[in-house]
């Protein structure tokens, strides 16, 4: 009888730990929240990235190997400027970017350069998140999935996605367009991430909260 009770209790704790809802995305406490990073593994570099003003010549492989890590580390090393916690109203959010960094490093750069801008569907985002390896953590993870960095339209497009870390279930996804700015390749496209963070923090988060929860 006691063993049966303990089994049910353990099962209940497991269920509580793995069951997340969209409303939980907008909660401020009682959950573990993690910043997973910027996923560039499916990004398109639209336009000619081989020459970029002061940055000189840069191939897609160089962008992948050099700048994908730099852009991710910027959000960790300059948290006051790239205020991800403030953007998501999660003062207790922890960083856990190792899985995304590994995915970026292993992505193929063969087809990254293009002149045709993609448009990710909800099904695309769900499929990309299913590819994620386990982080060994439970709770809710947030990630920017980069759709494109477009030199023709001068915009960077990112999808903010919240996932259940136990199942990789997508709890929320929203597409945001950022304006690049700054000198040099690193700063210029980091500017598009900064623009997106600023937009979400200022207006989009509250709009999404009303959309998904009905609450202000």
Secondary structure as UniProt FT lines:
FT   HELIX           2..18
FT   HELIX           22..25
FT   STRAND          33..39
FT   TURN            41..42
FT   STRAND          44..46
FT   HELIX           53..55
FT   HELIX           60..62
FT   HELIX           63..67
FT   HELIX           68..77
FT   TURN            78..81
FT   HELIX           84..88
FT   TURN            91..92
FT   STRAND          94..95
FT   HELIX           98..106
FT   TURN            110..112
FT   STRAND          113..114
FT   HELIX           122..130
FT   STRAND          140..150
FT   TURN            151..154
FT   STRAND          155..164
FT   TURN            165..168
FT   STRAND          169..178
FT   HELIX           184..199
FT   HELIX           200..204
FT   HELIX           205..213
//
